[in-house]
């Protein structure tokens, strides 16, 4: 199973991201556009794991998430990995309670590692992917560079399975762990 831990987005925000993609396309930007069904924030990519790990993952996620109350994030701005000059991925960033998000992710990362999971060690850069392999040459993005797309409350963390179904990449939620209600 190809697994990752993430945060899903509300439907209205997925629609706002889809509208933003259309606006970028109208500017002439081309690329492999992410499906609105797959918009999410990845907290931890786990890779290929045996299904026997799901219970341990659920317990780990729940034990971390139970220490947090819901917090607010908003999507704004446009960025590219590794840079706009050599773009591999086009994304929008997150603002708001980033400190809380970073603490949640760090605690989750540390506990997963302590529980024997092998994890990527690159720095966490919260973002929502809009497109892969974007073609940005000769496109003026200044009008959309700092676009605010909307906000949402983080209320749960999800264990996702990434699967190809009928030739299309799908992210299926295997379990959800709710943050403490205020």
C-alpha positions as CSV (number, residue, x, y, z in Angstrom):
1,X,0.0,0.0,0.0
2,X,1.3,3.5,-0.9
3,X,0.4,5.6,2.2
4,X,0.7,9.2,3.4
5,X,-0.7,11.2,6.2
6,X,-2.5,14.5,5.4
7,X,-5.2,17.0,5.8
8,X,-8.1,17.2,3.4
9,X,-9.6,20.5,2.3
10,X,-13.3,21.5,2.3
11,X,-15.2,21.3,-1.0
12,X,-15.5,25.1,-1.3
13,X,-11.7,25.5,-1.0
14,X,-11.1,22.8,-3.6
15,X,-13.5,24.7,-5.9
16,X,-11.5,27.9,-5.3
17,X,-8.3,26.0,-6.2
18,X,-9.9,24.7,-9.3
19,X,-11.0,28.2,-10.3
20,X,-7.4,29.4,-9.6
21,X,-6.1,26.6,-11.9
22,X,-8.5,27.9,-14.7
23,X,-7.2,31.4,-14.2
24,X,-3.6,30.2,-14.5
25,X,-4.5,28.2,-17.6
26,X,-6.1,31.4,-19.1
27,X,-2.7,33.1,-18.6
28,X,-1.2,30.4,-20.9
29,X,0.3,28.3,-18.2
30,X,0.5,24.6,-19.0
31,X,1.4,21.6,-16.9
32,X,0.0,18.3,-15.5
33,X,-2.8,19.8,-13.4
34,X,-3.8,18.2,-10.1
35,X,-7.4,16.9,-9.9
36,X,-9.5,18.8,-7.3
37,X,-10.4,15.4,-5.8
38,X,-6.7,15.1,-4.9
39,X,-6.1,18.6,-3.3
40,X,-4.7,18.0,0.2
41,X,-1.9,19.0,2.5
42,X,0.6,16.2,3.0
43,X,2.0,16.0,6.5
44,X,4.1,12.8,6.1
45,X,4.7,10.6,3.0
46,X,5.2,7.0,4.1
47,X,5.7,5.2,0.8
48,X,5.0,1.6,0.2
49,X,4.0,-0.3,3.4
50,X,2.4,-3.6,4.2
51,X,-1.3,-3.4,5.2
52,X,-0.3,-4.8,8.6
53,X,1.1,-1.3,9.5
54,X,-2.3,0.4,9.3
55,X,-3.3,-0.3,12.9
56,X,0.0,1.0,14.3
57,X,-0.2,4.1,12.0
58,X,-3.8,4.8,13.2
59,X,-2.7,4.5,16.9
60,X,0.3,6.8,16.3
61,X,-1.8,9.4,14.4
62,X,-4.5,9.4,17.1
63,X,-2.1,9.7,20.0
64,X,-0.6,12.9,18.4
65,X,-3.8,14.4,17.1
66,X,-5.5,14.0,20.5
67,X,-3.1,16.7,21.9
68,X,-4.4,19.4,19.5
69,X,-7.4,21.7,19.2
70,X,-8.7,22.8,15.7
71,X,-6.7,25.6,14.2
72,X,-7.1,27.9,11.2
73,X,-5.2,28.0,8.0
74,X,-5.6,29.8,4.7
75,X,-4.3,29.4,1.2
76,X,-2.5,32.3,-0.4
77,X,0.2,32.9,-2.8
78,X,2.0,31.0,-5.6
79,X,5.3,29.2,-5.4
80,X,7.3,26.6,-7.3
81,X,9.7,23.8,-6.4
82,X,12.6,24.1,-6.7
83,X,12.2,27.6,-8.1
84,X,10.2,29.6,-10.7
85,X,13.3,29.5,-13.0
86,X,13.4,25.6,-12.9
87,X,9.8,24.6,-11.9
88,X,9.0,21.0,-11.1
89,X,5.9,21.7,-9.1
90,X,3.6,24.7,-8.9
91,X,1.8,25.2,-5.6
92,X,0.0,27.6,-3.3
93,X,1.2,28.1,0.3
94,X,-0.5,28.1,3.6
95,X,-0.8,30.9,6.2
96,X,-2.4,31.3,9.5
97,X,-1.6,29.0,12.4
98,X,1.6,27.7,10.8
99,X,3.3,27.3,14.1
100,X,0.6,25.0,15.3
101,X,0.7,23.1,12.0
102,X,4.5,22.7,12.2
103,X,4.3,21.5,15.8
104,X,1.7,18.9,14.8
105,X,3.7,17.7,11.9
106,X,7.0,17.6,13.9
107,X,5.4,15.6,16.8
108,X,3.8,13.2,14.3
109,X,7.2,12.8,12.4
110,X,9.1,12.1,15.7
111,X,6.6,9.5,17.0
112,X,6.4,7.8,13.6
113,X,10.2,7.6,13.5
114,X,10.4,6.3,17.1
115,X,7.8,3.6,16.1
116,X,10.2,2.4,13.4
117,X,8.8,4.0,10.3
118,X,11.4,5.2,7.7
119,X,10.6,8.8,6.8
120,X,11.9,11.5,4.5
121,X,14.1,14.0,6.3
122,X,13.7,17.0,4.1
123,X,12.3,20.2,5.7
124,X,8.5,20.4,5.9
125,X,7.2,23.1,3.5
126,X,3.4,23.2,3.8
127,X,1.8,23.6,0.4
128,X,-1.0,22.5,-1.9
129,X,0.2,21.2,-5.3
130,X,-1.6,22.8,-8.3
131,X,0.4,21.3,-11.1
132,X,3.5,19.2,-11.9
133,X,5.9,20.1,-14.7
134,X,4.5,23.6,-15.2
135,X,5.6,25.6,-18.3
136,X,6.2,29.1,-16.9
137,X,8.3,30.6,-19.7
138,X,7.1,34.1,-20.8
139,X,4.1,34.1,-18.4
140,X,3.5,37.0,-16.2
141,X,2.3,35.7,-12.8
142,X,2.5,39.0,-10.9
143,X,-1.2,39.5,-10.8
144,X,-1.8,36.1,-9.1
145,X,1.5,35.8,-7.1
146,X,-0.2,36.7,-3.8
147,X,-3.7,35.7,-4.4
148,X,-5.7,34.7,-1.3
149,X,-7.9,31.7,-2.0
150,X,-9.7,31.2,1.3
151,X,-9.4,29.6,4.7
152,X,-10.4,26.5,6.7
153,X,-10.2,25.0,10.1
154,X,-8.0,21.9,10.6
155,X,-10.2,19.4,12.5
156,X,-8.8,16.1,11.5
157,X,-5.8,14.2,10.2
158,X,-6.2,11.4,7.6
159,X,-4.3,8.3,6.7
160,X,-4.6,8.2,2.9
161,X,-3.8,5.4,0.5
162,X,-2.6,6.6,-2.9
163,X,-3.9,4.2,-5.6
164,X,-4.3,4.1,-9.4
165,X,-7.9,3.2,-10.3
166,X,-8.8,3.0,-14.0
167,X,-5.7,4.9,-14.9
168,X,-6.3,7.7,-12.5
169,X,-4.4,8.5,-9.3
170,X,-6.9,8.5,-6.4
171,X,-6.4,9.3,-2.7
172,X,-8.6,7.1,-0.5
173,X,-9.0,7.8,3.2
174,X,-8.3,4.8,5.3
175,X,-8.9,6.4,8.7
176,X,-9.5,9.8,10.3
177,X,-8.4,11.1,13.6
178,X,-10.2,14.2,15.0
179,X,-8.5,17.0,16.8
180,X,-10.0,17.8,20.3
181,X,-13.1,19.9,20.2
182,X,-12.8,23.3,21.8
